Every structure is written in structure tokens, then in C-alpha cells.
Amino acid sequence: MLIDVRQIPPRDRHPLIFGTFDSLQTGQSLLLCNDHDPKPLHYQFMAEYAGQFDWQYLEQGPDEWRVRISRVQAA
């Protein structure tokens, strides 16, 4: 599932991403596309979903960042 947040208002981005991640089954993933490095989002995932996700950069700028976020374990 692709989530391109470049055209989504900033206040709506994290709720959309976390809501989508919450709907994933173990082994499923989402593909995040952003216009900047989503490092703060990664920190939030580490705090709230420790041990439940895998974070893999597929593209790292300078204009587009693409990250595969996979559910590796259910809560």
C-alpha cells in the first residue's frame, strides 16, 4: 500500500500513517513517500511500536524519500 504524504496537510500525516500501519497484518508493509527524511516518524515508531516494525529506506532524497515500513510482529 502506497502512502504519498506530500500533498496531505502535515497535521493529518502521522494519524494516516499510524492508522494504516495498525491495519497491517504480520508480514505486510506500507510504502511511504515523502518530500523530506521522515526521521522523526521513525523515532515515533521506535517509541510506540518497538519490535513490531521494520524500517527500510528505498530512496533517500534529495527530492523524494521512500520508506518501506513492514509489520514484523503484532502488538
C-alpha positions as CSV (number, residue, x, y, z in Angstrom):
1,M,0.0,0.0,0.0
2,L,1.4,3.4,-1.1
3,I,1.0,6.4,1.1
4,D,2.2,9.6,-0.6
5,V,2.1,12.3,2.1
6,R,3.5,15.1,0.0
7,Q,0.0,16.6,-0.7
8,I,-1.5,15.8,2.7
9,P,-1.6,18.5,5.4
10,P,1.1,17.9,8.0
11,R,-1.4,17.5,10.9
12,D,-3.0,14.6,9.1
13,R,0.1,12.7,8.1
14,H,1.0,10.8,11.2
15,P,-2.5,9.7,12.0
16,L,-2.9,8.4,8.5
17,I,0.4,6.5,8.6
18,F,-0.2,5.0,12.1
19,G,-3.8,4.1,11.2
20,T,-2.6,2.3,8.1
21,F,0.2,0.5,10.0
22,D,-2.3,-0.6,12.7
23,S,-4.4,-2.2,9.9
24,L,-1.4,-4.3,8.6
25,Q,-1.1,-8.0,9.4
26,T,2.3,-9.5,10.2
27,G,4.4,-9.7,7.1
28,Q,2.5,-6.8,5.3
29,S,4.1,-3.4,4.6
30,L,3.3,0.1,3.5
31,L,5.4,2.3,1.3
32,L,5.7,5.9,2.4
33,C,6.6,8.6,0.0
34,N,7.7,12.0,1.4
35,D,9.5,15.2,0.4
36,H,11.9,15.1,3.4
37,D,13.6,12.5,5.6
38,P,10.9,11.1,7.9
39,K,13.4,10.5,10.7
40,P,11.0,12.0,13.4
41,L,8.4,9.5,12.3
42,H,11.0,6.7,12.7
43,Y,11.7,7.8,16.2
44,Q,7.9,7.8,17.0
45,F,7.7,4.3,15.6
46,M,10.6,3.2,17.8
47,A,8.8,4.6,20.8
48,E,5.3,3.3,20.1
49,Y,5.9,0.1,18.1
50,A,9.3,-1.2,19.4
51,G,9.9,-4.7,18.0
52,Q,6.8,-4.6,15.8
53,F,8.1,-3.0,12.6
54,D,11.0,-2.9,10.1
55,W,12.1,0.4,8.5
56,Q,13.9,0.2,5.1
57,Y,14.9,3.3,3.1
58,L,14.4,2.6,-0.6
59,E,15.2,6.2,-1.7
60,Q,16.9,9.0,0.3
61,G,16.4,12.3,-1.4
62,P,17.2,14.9,-2.2
63,D,13.6,15.4,-3.6
64,E,11.9,12.3,-2.6
65,W,12.2,9.8,0.3
66,R,10.6,6.3,0.0
67,V,10.5,4.1,3.0
68,R,9.1,0.6,3.3
69,I,7.5,0.1,6.8
70,S,6.7,-3.6,7.5
71,R,4.9,-5.1,10.4
72,V,7.1,-7.9,11.7
73,Q,5.1,-8.7,14.8
74,A,1.5,-7.9,16.0
75,A,1.0,-5.9,19.2
